[in-house]
Structures are given as C-alpha cells and as structure tokens.
Amino acid sequence: MSKIVLYLESFRVCGGGPRSAGWPSLQGRPTVSEEAGQATAEYGLVMLAAAAIAGLLLAWAAGTDAVGRIMDAVVASIIGDIS
C-alpha cells in the first residue's frame, strides 16, 4: 500500500507520468510470478493450524464427558422451550 501512495505522490509532485523527471522506477519490483505461491502456502498453513486445533479439541472431548453434558443441556433447553 505504501508503494502505491509513493507512486501517486510522485505523480502529483512531478506533474506527469512515468517518463517525467523524478518518477520512481518500477524496476526491482517483484512480479506476480515471484509471489504466485505465497497465498497458497499461507492458506495451507492456516488449514494445518485449524486441523491441529480441531484434533486437540476432539482429543479433549473424547477424554471427558463434555460432549454428553453439552448435548444433555441442549436437549433440556429445547424441551424447556417447548413446554
């Protein structure tokens, strides 16, 4: 975002486009192909973290009677709302 602001500010100050004096060079900027896999890698890491958290939650729930108590509370609440 800051690069966009820099280019827009340079355009305003220099009063012209890329060929005017003082316009920042676009050389050295990363191209789309250099960053193509970054979003996929980040998505994969987030999915891996979510699966790990879900696994820990399932391991905890299997080791305790929490799921049964939660289901009993939900059913009791539904029955209480009906009557």
mmCIF file as gemmi writes it, N, C-alpha and C atoms, coordinates in Angstrom:
data_model
loop_
_atom_site.group_PDB
_atom_site.id
_atom_site.type_symbol
_atom_site.label_atom_id
_atom_site.label_alt_id
_atom_site.label_comp_id
_atom_site.label_asym_id
_atom_site.label_entity_id
_atom_site.label_seq_id
_atom_site.pdbx_PDB_ins_code
_atom_site.Cartn_x
_atom_site.Cartn_y
_atom_site.Cartn_z
_atom_site.occupancy
_atom_site.B_iso_or_equiv
_atom_site.pdbx_formal_charge
_atom_site.auth_seq_id
_atom_site.auth_asym_id
_atom_site.pdbx_PDB_model_num
ATOM 1 N N . MET Axp A 1 ? 0.825 -1.183 0 1 0 ? 1 A 1
ATOM 2 C CA . MET Axp A 1 ? 0 0 0 1 0 ? 1 A 1
ATOM 3 C C . MET Axp A 1 ? 0.867 1.243 0 1 0 ? 1 A 1
ATOM 4 N N . SER Axp A 2 ? 1.971 1.225 0.746 1 0 ? 2 A 1
ATOM 5 C CA . SER Axp A 2 ? 2.827 2.407 0.81 1 0 ? 2 A 1
ATOM 6 C C . SER Axp A 2 ? 3.482 2.694 -0.53 1 0 ? 2 A 1
ATOM 7 N N . LYS Axp A 3 ? 3.75 1.645 -1.325 1 0 ? 3 A 1
ATOM 8 C CA . LYS Axp A 3 ? 4.333 1.868 -2.647 1 0 ? 3 A 1
ATOM 9 C C . LYS Axp A 3 ? 3.345 2.585 -3.554 1 0 ? 3 A 1
ATOM 10 N N . ILE Axp A 4 ? 2.062 2.237 -3.434 1 0 ? 4 A 1
ATOM 11 C CA . ILE Axp A 4 ? 1.044 2.902 -4.244 1 0 ? 4 A 1
ATOM 12 C C . ILE Axp A 4 ? 0.977 4.377 -3.875 1 0 ? 4 A 1
ATOM 13 N N . VAL Axp A 5 ? 0.992 4.655 -2.577 1 0 ? 5 A 1
ATOM 14 C CA . VAL Axp A 5 ? 0.95 6.046 -2.12 1 0 ? 5 A 1
ATOM 15 C C . VAL Axp A 5 ? 2.173 6.792 -2.621 1 0 ? 5 A 1
ATOM 16 N N . LEU Axp A 6 ? 3.344 6.154 -2.588 1 0 ? 6 A 1
ATOM 17 C CA . LEU Axp A 6 ? 4.569 6.794 -3.07 1 0 ? 6 A 1
ATOM 18 C C . LEU Axp A 6 ? 4.451 7.124 -4.542 1 0 ? 6 A 1
ATOM 19 N N . TYR Axp A 7 ? 3.942 6.216 -5.352 1 0 ? 7 A 1
ATOM 20 C CA . TYR Axp A 7 ? 3.804 6.463 -6.787 1 0 ? 7 A 1
ATOM 21 C C . TYR Axp A 7 ? 2.794 7.563 -7.059 1 0 ? 7 A 1
ATOM 22 N N . LEU Axp A 8 ? 1.669 7.546 -6.334 1 0 ? 8 A 1
ATOM 23 C CA . LEU Axp A 8 ? 0.672 8.589 -6.537 1 0 ? 8 A 1
ATOM 24 C C . LEU Axp A 8 ? 1.196 9.951 -6.103 1 0 ? 8 A 1
ATOM 25 N N . GLU Axp A 9 ? 1.925 10.004 -5.004 1 0 ? 9 A 1
ATOM 26 C CA . GLU Axp A 9 ? 2.504 11.259 -4.538 1 0 ? 9 A 1
ATOM 27 C C . GLU Axp A 9 ? 3.545 11.767 -5.532 1 0 ? 9 A 1
ATOM 28 N N . SER Axp A 10 ? 4.355 10.872 -6.077 1 0 ? 10 A 1
ATOM 29 C CA . SER Axp A 10 ? 5.346 11.263 -7.072 1 0 ? 10 A 1
ATOM 30 C C . SER Axp A 10 ? 4.673 11.801 -8.316 1 0 ? 10 A 1
ATOM 31 N N . PHE Axp A 11 ? 3.562 11.202 -8.704 1 0 ? 11 A 1
ATOM 32 C CA . PHE Axp A 11 ? 2.819 11.67 -9.869 1 0 ? 11 A 1
ATOM 33 C C . PHE Axp A 11 ? 2.312 13.082 -9.622 1 0 ? 11 A 1
ATOM 34 N N . ARG Axp A 12 ? 1.804 13.339 -8.404 1 0 ? 12 A 1
ATOM 35 C CA . ARG Axp A 12 ? 1.266 14.659 -8.089 1 0 ? 12 A 1
ATOM 36 C C . ARG Axp A 12 ? 2.379 15.702 -8.04 1 0 ? 12 A 1
ATOM 37 N N . VAL Axp A 13 ? 3.505 15.368 -7.419 1 0 ? 13 A 1
ATOM 38 C CA . VAL Axp A 13 ? 4.61 16.316 -7.259 1 0 ? 13 A 1
ATOM 39 C C . VAL Axp A 13 ? 5.282 16.61 -8.59 1 0 ? 13 A 1
ATOM 40 N N . CYS Axp A 14 ? 5.515 15.573 -9.386 1 0 ? 14 A 1
ATOM 41 C CA . CYS Axp A 14 ? 6.23 15.744 -10.653 1 0 ? 14 A 1
ATOM 42 C C . CYS Axp A 14 ? 5.334 16.281 -11.749 1 0 ? 14 A 1
ATOM 43 N N . GLY Axp A 15 ? 4.04 16.127 -11.599 1 0 ? 15 A 1
ATOM 44 C CA . GLY Axp A 15 ? 3.121 16.649 -12.591 1 0 ? 15 A 1
ATOM 45 C C . GLY Axp A 15 ? 3.131 15.885 -13.899 1 0 ? 15 A 1
ATOM 46 N N . GLY Axp A 16 ? 3.418 14.62 -13.861 1 0 ? 16 A 1
ATOM 47 C CA . GLY Axp A 16 ? 3.429 13.857 -15.099 1 0 ? 16 A 1
ATOM 48 C C . GLY Axp A 16 ? 3.408 12.386 -14.845 1 0 ? 16 A 1
ATOM 49 N N . GLY Axp A 17 ? 3.697 11.629 -15.894 1 0 ? 17 A 1
ATOM 50 C CA . GLY Axp A 17 ? 3.649 10.189 -15.812 1 0 ? 17 A 1
ATOM 51 C C . GLY Axp A 17 ? 5.021 9.594 -15.609 1 0 ? 17 A 1
ATOM 52 N N . PRO Axp A 18 ? 5.189 8.332 -15.963 1 0 ? 18 A 1
ATOM 53 C CA . PRO Axp A 18 ? 6.428 7.613 -15.711 1 0 ? 18 A 1
ATOM 54 C C . PRO Axp A 18 ? 7.657 8.173 -16.418 1 0 ? 18 A 1
ATOM 55 N N . ARG Axp A 19 ? 7.464 8.915 -17.487 1 0 ? 19 A 1
ATOM 56 C CA . ARG Axp A 19 ? 8.624 9.436 -18.221 1 0 ? 19 A 1
ATOM 57 C C . ARG Axp A 19 ? 9.078 10.806 -17.721 1 0 ? 19 A 1
ATOM 58 N N . SER Axp A 20 ? 8.337 11.402 -16.793 1 0 ? 20 A 1
ATOM 59 C CA . SER Axp A 20 ? 8.739 12.703 -16.282 1 0 ? 20 A 1
ATOM 60 C C . SER Axp A 20 ? 9.861 12.551 -15.262 1 0 ? 20 A 1
ATOM 61 N N . ALA Axp A 21 ? 10.6 13.618 -15.063 1 0 ? 21 A 1
ATOM 62 C CA . ALA Axp A 21 ? 11.753 13.59 -14.149 1 0 ? 21 A 1
ATOM 63 C C . ALA Axp A 21 ? 11.275 13.362 -12.718 1 0 ? 21 A 1
ATOM 64 N N . GLY Axp A 22 ? 11.985 12.536 -11.992 1 0 ? 22 A 1
ATOM 65 C CA . GLY Axp A 22 ? 11.664 12.296 -10.596 1 0 ? 22 A 1
ATOM 66 C C . GLY Axp A 22 ? 10.663 11.178 -10.369 1 0 ? 22 A 1
ATOM 67 N N . TRP Axp A 23 ? 10.159 10.588 -11.42 1 0 ? 23 A 1
ATOM 68 C CA . TRP Axp A 23 ? 9.194 9.493 -11.264 1 0 ? 23 A 1
ATOM 69 C C . TRP Axp A 23 ? 9.924 8.251 -10.781 1 0 ? 23 A 1
ATOM 70 N N . PRO Axp A 24 ? 9.445 7.573 -9.738 1 0 ? 24 A 1
ATOM 71 C CA . PRO Axp A 24 ? 10.153 6.404 -9.229 1 0 ? 24 A 1
ATOM 72 C C . PRO Axp A 24 ? 10.176 5.269 -10.252 1 0 ? 24 A 1
ATOM 73 N N . SER Axp A 25 ? 11.274 4.573 -10.293 1 0 ? 25 A 1
ATOM 74 C CA . SER Axp A 25 ? 11.448 3.48 -11.241 1 0 ? 25 A 1
ATOM 75 C C . SER Axp A 25 ? 10.639 2.266 -10.805 1 0 ? 25 A 1
ATOM 76 N N . LEU Axp A 26 ? 10.066 1.556 -11.774 1 0 ? 26 A 1
ATOM 77 C CA . LEU Axp A 26 ? 9.324 0.34 -11.493 1 0 ? 26 A 1
ATOM 78 C C . LEU Axp A 26 ? 10.232 -0.882 -11.521 1 0 ? 26 A 1
ATOM 79 N N . GLN Axp A 27 ? 11.515 -0.679 -11.848 1 0 ? 27 A 1
ATOM 80 C CA . GLN Axp A 27 ? 12.44 -1.802 -11.891 1 0 ? 27 A 1
ATOM 81 C C . GLN Axp A 27 ? 12.75 -2.25 -10.47 1 0 ? 27 A 1
ATOM 82 N N . GLY Axp A 28 ? 12.926 -3.546 -10.299 1 0 ? 28 A 1
ATOM 83 C CA . GLY Axp A 28 ? 13.232 -4.092 -8.987 1 0 ? 28 A 1
ATOM 84 C C . GLY Axp A 28 ? 12.004 -4.488 -8.193 1 0 ? 28 A 1
ATOM 85 N N . ARG Axp A 29 ? 10.813 -4.146 -8.687 1 0 ? 29 A 1
ATOM 86 C CA . ARG Axp A 29 ? 9.583 -4.567 -8.004 1 0 ? 29 A 1
ATOM 87 C C . ARG Axp A 29 ? 9.341 -6.037 -8.28 1 0 ? 29 A 1
ATOM 88 N N . PRO Axp A 30 ? 8.861 -6.793 -7.299 1 0 ? 30 A 1
ATOM 89 C CA . PRO Axp A 30 ? 8.574 -8.214 -7.537 1 0 ? 30 A 1
ATOM 90 C C . PRO Axp A 30 ? 7.425 -8.36 -8.529 1 0 ? 30 A 1
ATOM 91 N N . THR Axp A 31 ? 7.541 -9.317 -9.4 1 0 ? 31 A 1
ATOM 92 C CA . THR Axp A 31 ? 6.482 -9.572 -10.366 1 0 ? 31 A 1
ATOM 93 C C . THR Axp A 31 ? 5.489 -10.563 -9.779 1 0 ? 31 A 1
ATOM 94 N N . VAL Axp A 32 ? 4.39 -10.739 -10.463 1 0 ? 32 A 1
ATOM 95 C CA . VAL Axp A 32 ? 3.345 -11.646 -9.985 1 0 ? 32 A 1
ATOM 96 C C . VAL Axp A 32 ? 3.885 -13.068 -9.891 1 0 ? 32 A 1
ATOM 97 N N . SER Axp A 33 ? 4.719 -13.457 -10.837 1 0 ? 33 A 1
ATOM 98 C CA . SER Axp A 33 ? 5.218 -14.835 -10.832 1 0 ? 33 A 1
ATOM 99 C C . SER Axp A 33 ? 6.122 -15.123 -9.633 1 0 ? 33 A 1
ATOM 100 N N . GLU Axp A 34 ? 6.786 -14.113 -9.084 1 0 ? 34 A 1
ATOM 101 C CA . GLU Axp A 34 ? 7.652 -14.316 -7.926 1 0 ? 34 A 1
ATOM 102 C C . GLU Axp A 34 ? 6.85 -14.542 -6.645 1 0 ? 34 A 1
ATOM 103 N N . GLU Axp A 35 ? 5.598 -14.084 -6.596 1 0 ? 35 A 1
ATOM 104 C CA . GLU Axp A 35 ? 4.769 -14.198 -5.396 1 0 ? 35 A 1
ATOM 105 C C . GLU Axp A 35 ? 3.59 -15.141 -5.605 1 0 ? 35 A 1
ATOM 106 N N . ALA Axp A 36 ? 3.592 -15.914 -6.669 1 0 ? 36 A 1
ATOM 107 C CA . ALA Axp A 36 ? 2.423 -16.706 -7.046 1 0 ? 36 A 1
ATOM 108 C C . ALA Axp A 36 ? 2.051 -17.752 -5.996 1 0 ? 36 A 1
ATOM 109 N N . GLY Axp A 37 ? 2.997 -18.4 -5.359 1 0 ? 37 A 1
ATOM 110 C CA . GLY Axp A 37 ? 2.678 -19.461 -4.418 1 0 ? 37 A 1
ATOM 111 C C . GLY Axp A 37 ? 2.517 -19.019 -2.985 1 0 ? 37 A 1
ATOM 112 N N . GLN Axp A 38 ? 2.714 -17.742 -2.701 1 0 ? 38 A 1
ATOM 113 C CA . GLN Axp A 38 ? 2.686 -17.277 -1.317 1 0 ? 38 A 1
ATOM 114 C C . GLN Axp A 38 ? 1.295 -17.434 -0.704 1 0 ? 38 A 1
ATOM 115 N N . ALA Axp A 39 ? 0.256 -17.057 -1.41 1 0 ? 39 A 1
ATOM 116 C CA . ALA Axp A 39 ? -1.099 -17.168 -0.856 1 0 ? 39 A 1
ATOM 117 C C . ALA Axp A 39 ? -1.475 -18.627 -0.625 1 0 ? 39 A 1
ATOM 118 N N . THR Axp A 40 ? -1.071 -19.499 -1.535 1 0 ? 40 A 1
ATOM 119 C CA . THR Axp A 40 ? -1.37 -20.919 -1.385 1 0 ? 40 A 1
ATOM 120 C C . THR Axp A 40 ? -0.665 -21.488 -0.158 1 0 ? 40 A 1
ATOM 121 N N . ALA Axp A 41 ? 0.572 -21.1 0.06 1 0 ? 41 A 1
ATOM 122 C CA . ALA Axp A 41 ? 1.322 -21.579 1.223 1 0 ? 41 A 1
ATOM 123 C C . ALA Axp A 41 ? 0.695 -21.078 2.519 1 0 ? 41 A 1
ATOM 124 N N . GLU Axp A 42 ? 0.29 -19.809 2.547 1 0 ? 42 A 1
ATOM 125 C CA . GLU Axp A 42 ? -0.347 -19.26 3.74 1 0 ? 42 A 1
ATOM 126 C C . GLU Axp A 42 ? -1.672 -19.964 4.013 1 0 ? 42 A 1
ATOM 127 N N . TYR Axp A 43 ? -2.446 -20.221 2.969 1 0 ? 43 A 1
ATOM 128 C CA . TYR Axp A 43 ? -3.712 -20.934 3.121 1 0 ? 43 A 1
ATOM 129 C C . TYR Axp A 43 ? -3.465 -22.331 3.677 1 0 ? 43 A 1
ATOM 130 N N . GLY Axp A 44 ? -2.45 -23.002 3.17 1 0 ? 44 A 1
ATOM 131 C CA . GLY Axp A 44 ? -2.121 -24.346 3.651 1 0 ? 44 A 1
ATOM 132 C C . GLY Axp A 44 ? -1.737 -24.34 5.12 1 0 ? 44 A 1
ATOM 133 N N . LEU Axp A 45 ? -0.968 -23.358 5.545 1 0 ? 45 A 1
ATOM 134 C CA . LEU Axp A 45 ? -0.572 -23.266 6.949 1 0 ? 45 A 1
ATOM 135 C C . LEU Axp A 45 ? -1.766 -22.986 7.855 1 0 ? 45 A 1
ATOM 136 N N . VAL Axp A 46 ? -2.677 -22.141 7.407 1 0 ? 46 A 1
ATOM 137 C CA . VAL Axp A 46 ? -3.874 -21.861 8.199 1 0 ? 46 A 1
ATOM 138 C C . VAL Axp A 46 ? -4.727 -23.117 8.318 1 0 ? 46 A 1
ATOM 139 N N . MET Axp A 47 ? -4.877 -23.864 7.231 1 0 ? 47 A 1
ATOM 140 C CA . MET Axp A 47 ? -5.655 -25.11 7.271 1 0 ? 47 A 1
ATOM 141 C C . MET Axp A 47 ? -4.998 -26.137 8.197 1 0 ? 47 A 1
ATOM 142 N N . LEU Axp A 48 ? -3.674 -26.206 8.175 1 0 ? 48 A 1
ATOM 143 C CA . LEU Axp A 48 ? -2.953 -27.122 9.053 1 0 ? 48 A 1
ATOM 144 C C . LEU Axp A 48 ? -3.16 -26.743 10.522 1 0 ? 48 A 1
ATOM 145 N N . ALA Axp A 49 ? -3.107 -25.46 10.832 1 0 ? 49 A 1
ATOM 146 C CA . ALA Axp A 49 ? -3.329 -24.999 12.206 1 0 ? 49 A 1
ATOM 147 C C . ALA Axp A 49 ? -4.766 -25.288 12.646 1 0 ? 49 A 1
ATOM 148 N N . ALA Axp A 50 ? -5.737 -25.065 11.756 1 0 ? 50 A 1
ATOM 149 C CA . ALA Axp A 50 ? -7.131 -25.338 12.093 1 0 ? 50 A 1
ATOM 150 C C . ALA Axp A 50 ? -7.348 -26.83 12.349 1 0 ? 50 A 1
ATOM 151 N N . ALA Axp A 51 ? -6.713 -27.673 11.543 1 0 ? 51 A 1
ATOM 152 C CA . ALA Axp A 51 ? -6.84 -29.125 11.746 1 0 ? 51 A 1
ATOM 153 C C . ALA Axp A 51 ? -6.205 -29.55 13.065 1 0 ? 51 A 1
ATOM 154 N N . ALA Axp A 52 ? -5.084 -28.938 13.433 1 0 ? 52 A 1
ATOM 155 C CA . ALA Axp A 52 ? -4.429 -29.269 14.7 1 0 ? 52 A 1
ATOM 156 C C . ALA Axp A 52 ? -5.313 -28.872 15.887 1 0 ? 52 A 1
ATOM 157 N N . ILE Axp A 53 ? -5.92 -27.696 15.807 1 0 ? 53 A 1
ATOM 158 C CA . ILE Axp A 53 ? -6.801 -27.246 16.887 1 0 ? 53 A 1
ATOM 159 C C . ILE Axp A 53 ? -8.029 -28.159 16.988 1 0 ? 53 A 1
ATOM 160 N N . ALA Axp A 54 ? -8.59 -28.535 15.831 1 0 ? 54 A 1
ATOM 161 C CA . ALA Axp A 54 ? -9.738 -29.442 15.83 1 0 ? 54 A 1
ATOM 162 C C . ALA Axp A 54 ? -9.354 -30.799 16.418 1 0 ? 54 A 1
ATOM 163 N N . GLY Axp A 55 ? -8.163 -31.28 16.107 1 0 ? 55 A 1
ATOM 164 C CA . GLY Axp A 55 ? -7.702 -32.551 16.664 1 0 ? 55 A 1
ATOM 165 C C . GLY Axp A 55 ? -7.545 -32.487 18.17 1 0 ? 55 A 1
ATOM 166 N N . LEU Axp A 56 ? -6.981 -31.396 18.657 1 0 ? 56 A 1
ATOM 167 C CA . LEU Axp A 56 ? -6.847 -31.229 20.109 1 0 ? 56 A 1
ATOM 168 C C . LEU Axp A 56 ? -8.215 -31.152 20.787 1 0 ? 56 A 1
ATOM 169 N N . LEU Axp A 57 ? -9.148 -30.45 20.16 1 0 ? 57 A 1
ATOM 170 C CA . LEU Axp A 57 ? -10.494 -30.339 20.717 1 0 ? 57 A 1
ATOM 171 C C . LEU Axp A 57 ? -11.18 -31.703 20.756 1 0 ? 57 A 1
ATOM 172 N N . LEU Axp A 58 ? -11.03 -32.474 19.696 1 0 ? 58 A 1
ATOM 173 C CA . LEU Axp A 58 ? -11.624 -33.813 19.671 1 0 ? 58 A 1
ATOM 174 C C . LEU Axp A 58 ? -10.982 -34.734 20.71 1 0 ? 58 A 1
ATOM 175 N N . ALA Axp A 59 ? -9.672 -34.632 20.876 1 0 ? 59 A 1
ATOM 176 C CA . ALA Axp A 59 ? -8.992 -35.455 21.88 1 0 ? 59 A 1
ATOM 177 C C . ALA Axp A 59 ? -9.47 -35.094 23.284 1 0 ? 59 A 1
ATOM 178 N N . TRP Axp A 60 ? -9.646 -33.815 23.555 1 0 ? 60 A 1
ATOM 179 C CA . TRP Axp A 60 ? -10.145 -33.383 24.851 1 0 ? 60 A 1
ATOM 180 C C . TRP Axp A 60 ? -11.58 -33.863 25.069 1 0 ? 60 A 1
ATOM 181 N N . ALA Axp A 61 ? -12.425 -33.71 24.037 1 0 ? 61 A 1
ATOM 182 C CA . ALA Axp A 61 ? -13.829 -34.1 24.161 1 0 ? 61 A 1
ATOM 183 C C . ALA Axp A 61 ? -13.969 -35.611 24.338 1 0 ? 61 A 1
ATOM 184 N N . ALA Axp A 62 ? -13.121 -36.383 23.704 1 0 ? 62 A 1
ATOM 185 C CA . ALA Axp A 62 ? -13.201 -37.84 23.835 1 0 ? 62 A 1
ATOM 186 C C . ALA Axp A 62 ? -12.739 -38.294 25.214 1 0 ? 62 A 1
ATOM 187 N N . GLY Axp A 63 ? -11.838 -37.546 25.818 1 0 ? 63 A 1
ATOM 188 C CA . GLY Axp A 63 ? -11.313 -37.924 27.127 1 0 ? 63 A 1
ATOM 189 C C . GLY Axp A 63 ? -12.194 -37.498 28.286 1 0 ? 63 A 1
ATOM 190 N N . THR Axp A 64 ? -13.17 -36.646 28.046 1 0 ? 64 A 1
ATOM 191 C CA . THR Axp A 64 ? -14.067 -36.189 29.103 1 0 ? 64 A 1
ATOM 192 C C . THR Axp A 64 ? -15.505 -36.493 28.709 1 0 ? 64 A 1
ATOM 193 N N . ASP Axp A 65 ? -16.406 -36.206 29.581 1 0 ? 65 A 1
ATOM 194 C CA . ASP Axp A 65 ? -17.828 -36.399 29.286 1 0 ? 65 A 1
ATOM 195 C C . ASP Axp A 65 ? -18.464 -35.079 28.837 1 0 ? 65 A 1
ATOM 196 N N . ALA Axp A 66 ? -17.657 -34.195 28.298 1 0 ? 66 A 1
ATOM 197 C CA . ALA Axp A 66 ? -18.136 -32.854 27.948 1 0 ? 66 A 1
ATOM 198 C C . ALA Axp A 66 ? -19.188 -32.89 26.842 1 0 ? 66 A 1
ATOM 199 N N . VAL Axp A 67 ? -18.989 -33.721 25.837 1 0 ? 67 A 1
ATOM 200 C CA . VAL Axp A 67 ? -19.931 -33.76 24.717 1 0 ? 67 A 1
ATOM 201 C C . VAL Axp A 67 ? -21.3 -34.22 25.199 1 0 ? 67 A 1
ATOM 202 N N . GLY Axp A 68 ? -21.339 -35.25 26.028 1 0 ? 68 A 1
ATOM 203 C CA . GLY Axp A 68 ? -22.611 -35.735 26.568 1 0 ? 68 A 1
ATOM 204 C C . GLY Axp A 68 ? -23.319 -34.689 27.402 1 0 ? 68 A 1
ATOM 205 N N . ARG Axp A 69 ? -22.547 -33.971 28.219 1 0 ? 69 A 1
ATOM 206 C CA . ARG Axp A 69 ? -23.151 -32.924 29.051 1 0 ? 69 A 1
ATOM 207 C C . ARG Axp A 69 ? -23.685 -31.784 28.199 1 0 ? 69 A 1
ATOM 208 N N . ILE Axp A 70 ? -22.942 -31.429 27.158 1 0 ? 70 A 1
ATOM 209 C CA . ILE Axp A 70 ? -23.405 -30.354 26.267 1 0 ? 70 A 1
ATOM 210 C C . ILE Axp A 70 ? -24.689 -30.776 25.56 1 0 ? 70 A 1
ATOM 211 N N . MET Axp A 71 ? -24.737 -32.009 25.054 1 0 ? 71 A 1
ATOM 212 C CA . MET Axp A 71 ? -25.936 -32.494 24.376 1 0 ? 71 A 1
ATOM 213 C C . MET Axp A 71 ? -27.116 -32.559 25.341 1 0 ? 71 A 1
ATOM 214 N N . ASP Axp A 72 ? -26.88 -32.991 26.572 1 0 ? 72 A 1
ATOM 215 C CA . ASP Axp A 72 ? -27.946 -33.031 27.572 1 0 ? 72 A 1
ATOM 216 C C . ASP Axp A 72 ? -28.481 -31.627 27.844 1 0 ? 72 A 1
ATOM 217 N N . ALA Axp A 73 ? -27.587 -30.646 27.933 1 0 ? 73 A 1
ATOM 218 C CA . ALA Axp A 73 ? -28.007 -29.274 28.181 1 0 ? 73 A 1
ATOM 219 C C . ALA Axp A 73 ? -28.814 -28.728 27.015 1 0 ? 73 A 1
ATOM 220 N N . VAL Axp A 74 ? -28.414 -29.045 25.78 1 0 ? 74 A 1
ATOM 221 C CA . VAL Axp A 74 ? -29.134 -28.571 24.593 1 0 ? 74 A 1
ATOM 222 C C . VAL Axp A 74 ? -30.529 -29.187 24.551 1 0 ? 74 A 1
ATOM 223 N N . VAL Axp A 75 ? -30.611 -30.497 24.762 1 0 ? 75 A 1
ATOM 224 C CA . VAL Axp A 75 ? -31.912 -31.17 24.742 1 0 ? 75 A 1
ATOM 225 C C . VAL Axp A 75 ? -32.799 -30.638 25.864 1 0 ? 75 A 1
ATOM 226 N N . ALA Axp A 76 ? -32.266 -30.452 27.047 1 0 ? 76 A 1
ATOM 227 C CA . ALA Axp A 76 ? -33.042 -29.917 28.162 1 0 ? 76 A 1
ATOM 228 C C . ALA Axp A 76 ? -33.551 -28.507 27.85 1 0 ? 76 A 1
ATOM 229 N N . SER Axp A 77 ? -32.725 -27.706 27.2 1 0 ? 77 A 1
ATOM 230 C CA . SER Axp A 77 ? -33.127 -26.36 26.831 1 0 ? 77 A 1
ATOM 231 C C . SER Axp A 77 ? -34.255 -26.39 25.796 1 0 ? 77 A 1
ATOM 232 N N . ILE Axp A 78 ? -34.149 -27.277 24.826 1 0 ? 78 A 1
ATOM 233 C CA . ILE Axp A 78 ? -35.187 -27.391 23.802 1 0 ? 78 A 1
ATOM 234 C C . ILE Axp A 78 ? -36.5 -27.855 24.427 1 0 ? 78 A 1
ATOM 235 N N . ILE Axp A 79 ? -36.422 -28.854 25.288 1 0 ? 79 A 1
ATOM 236 C CA . ILE Axp A 79 ? -37.62 -29.363 25.956 1 0 ? 79 A 1
ATOM 237 C C . ILE Axp A 79 ? -38.234 -28.286 26.84 1 0 ? 79 A 1
ATOM 238 N N . GLY Axp A 80 ? -37.396 -27.511 27.519 1 0 ? 80 A 1
ATOM 239 C CA . GLY Axp A 80 ? -37.88 -26.417 28.356 1 0 ? 80 A 1
ATOM 240 C C . GLY Axp A 80 ? -38.572 -25.342 27.558 1 0 ? 80 A 1
ATOM 241 N N . ASP Axp A 81 ? -38.085 -25.056 26.315 1 0 ? 81 A 1
ATOM 242 C CA . ASP Axp A 81 ? -38.712 -24.055 25.469 1 0 ? 81 A 1
ATOM 243 C C . ASP Axp A 81 ? -40.053 -24.53 24.931 1 0 ? 81 A 1
ATOM 244 N N . ILE Axp A 82 ? -40.18 -25.839 24.707 1 0 ? 82 A 1
ATOM 245 C CA . ILE Axp A 82 ? -41.418 -26.4 24.141 1 0 ? 82 A 1
ATOM 246 C C . ILE Axp A 82 ? -42.524 -26.411 25.194 1 0 ? 82 A 1
ATOM 247 N N . SER Axp A 83 ? -42.197 -26.769 26.42 1 0 ? 83 A 1
ATOM 248 C CA . SER Axp A 83 ? -43.252 -26.897 27.443 1 0 ? 83 A 1
ATOM 249 C C . SER Axp A 83 ? -43.506 -25.597 28.153 1 0 ? 83 A 1
